[in-house]
């Protein structure tokens, strides 16, 4: 007669869940919120009527961060990296870093996607491009993530 051996992985799974529970993965312009790039990024994310030297330039809202997180296909794509929580060899640090890296990529794609509305003609003339949110790529390259417990 064959013996059946039952291996209970539930304690390990609960331990893995506990490792990632309450973990915050911040994605965007990480660091000092007063930096020039953070100010530029916020002005474009939310729009402003007080930009430029004379505070008279209007920048329309072009949500590059909120809209990425609102897209459930993007967040689900990133969160699938936590599915391994059911694997006894689960590595919480690797999983949350993968989630952060995937979301950085999605945010960068969104920035490069030419978010409407179109640039004003004066902006197009200055940049020599009609692509919104992208001039030299500084903001896109500044997107990163940080894991917090």
C-alpha positions as CSV (number, residue, x, y, z in Angstrom):
1,X,0.0,0.0,0.0
2,X,1.3,3.5,-0.9
3,X,1.7,6.1,1.7
4,X,0.5,9.6,1.1
5,X,2.7,12.4,2.6
6,X,1.0,15.7,3.1
7,X,3.2,18.7,3.2
8,X,1.6,21.8,4.6
9,X,2.9,25.0,3.0
10,X,0.4,27.3,4.7
11,X,2.8,28.5,7.4
12,X,5.4,29.4,4.8
13,X,2.8,31.2,2.7
14,X,1.6,33.2,5.7
15,X,5.2,34.1,6.4
16,X,5.6,35.3,2.8
17,X,2.5,37.4,2.9
18,X,3.6,39.0,6.1
19,X,6.9,39.9,4.4
20,X,5.2,42.1,1.8
21,X,2.2,43.2,3.9
22,X,2.3,47.0,4.5
23,X,5.1,47.5,1.9
24,X,4.8,50.7,0.0
25,X,6.4,51.0,-3.4
26,X,6.7,54.6,-4.4
27,X,7.0,55.2,-8.1
28,X,7.7,58.6,-9.8
29,X,10.1,61.4,-9.2
30,X,11.7,60.2,-6.0
31,X,13.5,62.5,-3.6
32,X,13.2,66.2,-2.9
33,X,9.7,67.4,-4.0
34,X,11.2,70.9,-4.4
35,X,13.6,69.9,-7.2
36,X,13.2,71.5,-10.6
37,X,12.3,68.2,-12.3
38,X,9.7,67.5,-9.6
39,X,8.2,70.9,-10.1
40,X,8.1,70.4,-13.8
41,X,6.6,66.9,-13.4
42,X,3.8,68.1,-11.1
43,X,3.0,71.0,-13.4
44,X,2.4,68.6,-16.2
45,X,0.6,66.0,-14.1
46,X,-1.9,68.4,-12.7
47,X,-1.7,71.4,-15.1
48,X,-1.0,75.0,-14.0
49,X,-1.8,78.5,-14.9
50,X,1.3,80.0,-13.2
51,X,4.3,78.6,-15.1
52,X,7.2,80.4,-16.7
53,X,9.3,83.4,-15.6
54,X,6.3,85.7,-15.4
55,X,4.0,83.1,-14.0
56,X,1.7,83.6,-17.0
57,X,2.3,80.4,-18.9
58,X,-0.6,77.8,-18.9
59,X,0.4,74.2,-18.9
60,X,-2.6,71.9,-19.5
61,X,-3.0,68.7,-17.4
62,X,-1.3,65.7,-19.0
63,X,-1.5,63.0,-16.4
64,X,1.4,60.7,-16.8
65,X,1.5,59.1,-13.3
66,X,-2.1,58.9,-12.1
67,X,-3.3,57.7,-15.5
68,X,-0.7,54.9,-15.5
69,X,-1.9,53.7,-12.1
70,X,-5.5,54.0,-13.1
71,X,-4.9,51.6,-16.0
72,X,-5.6,48.3,-14.3
73,X,-3.8,46.3,-17.1
74,X,-0.6,48.1,-16.1
75,X,-1.0,47.6,-12.3
76,X,-2.1,44.0,-12.7
77,X,0.9,43.4,-14.9
78,X,3.2,44.7,-12.2
79,X,1.4,42.9,-9.3
80,X,1.6,39.5,-10.9
81,X,5.2,39.4,-9.6
82,X,3.7,38.9,-6.1
83,X,1.9,35.8,-7.2
84,X,5.0,33.8,-6.2
85,X,4.0,34.4,-2.6
86,X,2.6,30.8,-2.7
87,X,6.0,29.4,-3.6
88,X,8.0,28.2,-0.6
89,X,11.1,29.8,-2.2
90,X,9.5,33.2,-2.5
91,X,11.8,36.2,-2.1
92,X,9.9,39.2,-0.9
93,X,12.7,41.7,-1.8
94,X,12.9,40.4,-5.4
95,X,9.1,40.5,-5.8
96,X,8.6,44.1,-4.6
97,X,11.6,45.3,-6.6
98,X,10.1,43.7,-9.7
99,X,6.8,45.4,-9.1
100,X,8.6,48.7,-8.8
101,X,10.7,48.2,-11.9
102,X,7.7,47.2,-14.0
103,X,5.7,50.2,-12.9
104,X,8.6,52.5,-13.7
105,X,8.6,51.0,-17.2
106,X,4.9,51.6,-17.6
107,X,5.2,55.2,-16.4
108,X,8.0,55.9,-18.8
109,X,6.0,54.4,-21.7
110,X,3.1,56.7,-20.7
111,X,5.4,59.8,-20.7
112,X,6.6,58.8,-24.2
113,X,3.1,58.2,-25.6
114,X,2.4,61.8,-26.6
115,X,-0.3,62.5,-24.1
116,X,-2.9,65.1,-25.3
117,X,-3.6,67.9,-25.6
118,X,-1.1,68.9,-28.3
119,X,1.7,71.3,-27.4
120,X,1.2,75.0,-28.2
121,X,2.9,76.2,-31.3
122,X,5.3,78.3,-29.3
123,X,6.4,75.2,-27.4
124,X,6.8,73.2,-30.6
125,X,9.0,76.0,-32.0
126,X,11.1,76.1,-28.9
127,X,11.5,72.3,-28.6
128,X,11.7,71.7,-32.3
129,X,9.3,68.8,-31.6
130,X,5.5,68.4,-31.2
131,X,5.9,65.5,-28.7
132,X,4.3,66.3,-25.4
133,X,6.2,65.8,-22.1
134,X,9.4,65.0,-23.9
135,X,12.1,67.4,-24.8
136,X,15.5,65.9,-23.8
137,X,14.0,62.9,-21.9
138,X,15.1,64.2,-18.5
139,X,11.7,63.7,-16.8
140,X,11.3,60.2,-18.3
141,X,14.8,59.2,-17.2
142,X,14.1,60.6,-13.7
143,X,11.3,58.1,-13.0
144,X,12.3,55.6,-10.4
145,X,10.9,53.6,-7.4
146,X,11.6,53.3,-3.8
147,X,10.5,50.5,-1.4
148,X,9.3,51.5,2.0
149,X,8.2,49.4,4.9
